[in-house]
Amino acid sequence: MLWRIPGLAEPAPDVAVIFGIQDRETDRDSFDCILEGTRPSLIIEVVDSRDPELRRHDYERKVTIYEKVEIPEYIILDPPTPSTKGRCLLTGYRLGANQKYRPIQPDAQGFLLSETTQLRFGVAEDGRSFQVIEAVAGKPLLTLPQMDEARKQAEERAAQEKERAEREVEARKAAEAEIARLRAELERARRG
């Protein structure tokens, strides 16, 4: 992520939600905010708790960097590890009117609302996995395995629908042939 601010580190976020990209087809090794004319609206970091230095980097240094470049929201997902006592931790920041980060306060269910994406980020009941829910619809986003399963089911339904349509075409052809045969037989009987 290139900010083009002298002396400011340019870390690569784990997830960046960026609206207003003009050229979506371009393959990028990096994202230059000045050249692109836009910057991330939400950055999500997944903490690597095995290394205390990397953990501190996500919780401290990146907060400062993202605040300085005015990223509206920054969410930190800290997976279950010994340093989190086997539980998921979730921390979020939102840029205030004074251009300083303030913690995002969790809602009654403990979820953090991303105002920029209208997604709610939270920890599942098991305490060991994260959930992302569409704020308006209230439906959870699918995980990759769930998306794969949904894709397989859709492909199966499409194959079944195609097979049914092919059977209907064959049945229609057979019915039309039978009607033609009966008409010809009727015509012969009427003449004879």
ZIJOTA-V526482 format. One record per backbone hydrogen bond with DSSP energy under -0.5 kcal/mol. CO is the residue of the C=O (numbers start at 1). NH is the residue of the N-H. E is the energy in kcal/mol with one decimal. If there is no record, write none. Layout:
# ZIJOTA-V526482
co:CO nh:NH e:E
co:CO nh:NH e:E
This chain:
# ZIJOTA-V526482
co:1 nh:3 e:-0.7
co:2 nh:33 e:-2.2
co:4 nh:6 e:-0.6
co:5 nh:8 e:-2.3
co:7 nh:9 e:-0.5
co:11 nh:13 e:-0.8
co:15 nh:44 e:-2.7
co:16 nh:18 e:-0.7
co:17 nh:41 e:-3.3
co:17 nh:42 e:-1.3
co:22 nh:24 e:-0.8
co:23 nh:26 e:-0.6
co:30 nh:32 e:-0.6
co:31 nh:2 e:-3.1
co:31 nh:33 e:-0.8
co:32 nh:36 e:-2.7
co:33 nh:37 e:-1.3
co:33 nh:38 e:-0.8
co:41 nh:73 e:-1.1
co:42 nh:17 e:-3.1
co:43 nh:75 e:-2.8
co:44 nh:15 e:-1.9
co:45 nh:47 e:-0.6
co:45 nh:77 e:-3.2
co:47 nh:49 e:-0.9
co:48 nh:51 e:-1.1
co:50 nh:52 e:-0.6
co:51 nh:55 e:-2.4
co:52 nh:56 e:-2.4
co:53 nh:57 e:-2.1
co:54 nh:58 e:-2.0
co:55 nh:59 e:-2.1
co:56 nh:60 e:-2.5
co:56 nh:61 e:-0.8
co:57 nh:62 e:-2.9
co:60 nh:64 e:-1.7
co:61 nh:65 e:-2.4
co:62 nh:66 e:-3.0
co:63 nh:67 e:-2.0
co:64 nh:68 e:-2.3
co:65 nh:69 e:-1.9
co:66 nh:71 e:-2.8
co:67 nh:70 e:-1.3
co:70 nh:72 e:-0.6
co:72 nh:95 e:-2.6
co:73 nh:43 e:-2.0
co:74 nh:93 e:-2.7
co:75 nh:45 e:-2.4
co:75 nh:77 e:-0.5
co:76 nh:78 e:-0.6
co:76 nh:91 e:-2.1
co:77 nh:47 e:-2.8
co:77 nh:79 e:-0.7
co:78 nh:89 e:-2.6
co:81 nh:84 e:-1.2
co:81 nh:86 e:-3.0
co:82 nh:85 e:-1.3
co:84 nh:87 e:-1.2
co:89 nh:78 e:-2.9
co:91 nh:76 e:-3.6
co:92 nh:104 e:-2.6
co:93 nh:74 e:-2.2
co:94 nh:102 e:-2.4
co:96 nh:99 e:-2.1
co:100 nh:96 e:-2.9
co:102 nh:94 e:-2.7
co:103 nh:105 e:-0.6
co:107 nh:110 e:-2.2
co:111 nh:107 e:-2.8
co:111 nh:113 e:-0.5
co:112 nh:114 e:-0.5
co:112 nh:121 e:-2.9
co:113 nh:115 e:-0.8
co:114 nh:118 e:-2.1
co:114 nh:119 e:-0.8
co:118 nh:135 e:-2.5
co:119 nh:114 e:-3.3
co:119 nh:121 e:-0.5
co:120 nh:133 e:-2.7
co:121 nh:112 e:-3.3
co:122 nh:131 e:-3.0
co:124 nh:127 e:-2.2
co:127 nh:88 e:-2.7
co:129 nh:124 e:-3.3
co:131 nh:122 e:-2.6
co:132 nh:141 e:-3.5
co:133 nh:120 e:-3.2
co:134 nh:138 e:-2.2
co:139 nh:134 e:-3.2
co:143 nh:147 e:-2.8
co:144 nh:148 e:-2.5
co:145 nh:149 e:-2.3
co:146 nh:150 e:-2.7
co:147 nh:151 e:-2.5
co:148 nh:152 e:-2.5
co:149 nh:153 e:-2.6
co:150 nh:154 e:-2.4
co:151 nh:155 e:-2.5
co:152 nh:156 e:-2.6
co:153 nh:157 e:-2.6
co:154 nh:158 e:-2.4
co:155 nh:159 e:-2.4
co:156 nh:160 e:-2.5
co:157 nh:161 e:-2.6
co:158 nh:162 e:-2.5
co:159 nh:163 e:-2.4
co:160 nh:164 e:-2.6
co:161 nh:165 e:-2.6
co:162 nh:166 e:-2.5
co:163 nh:167 e:-2.4
co:164 nh:168 e:-2.4
co:165 nh:169 e:-2.2
co:166 nh:170 e:-2.4
co:167 nh:171 e:-2.8
co:168 nh:172 e:-2.7
co:169 nh:173 e:-2.6
co:170 nh:174 e:-2.6
co:171 nh:175 e:-2.6
co:172 nh:176 e:-2.7
co:173 nh:177 e:-2.5
co:174 nh:178 e:-2.4
co:175 nh:179 e:-2.5
co:176 nh:180 e:-2.5
co:177 nh:181 e:-2.5
co:178 nh:182 e:-2.8
co:179 nh:183 e:-2.6
co:180 nh:184 e:-2.4
co:181 nh:185 e:-2.5
co:182 nh:186 e:-2.6
co:183 nh:187 e:-2.8
co:184 nh:188 e:-2.3
co:185 nh:189 e:-2.3
co:186 nh:190 e:-2.2
co:187 nh:191 e:-1.8
co:188 nh:192 e:-1.9
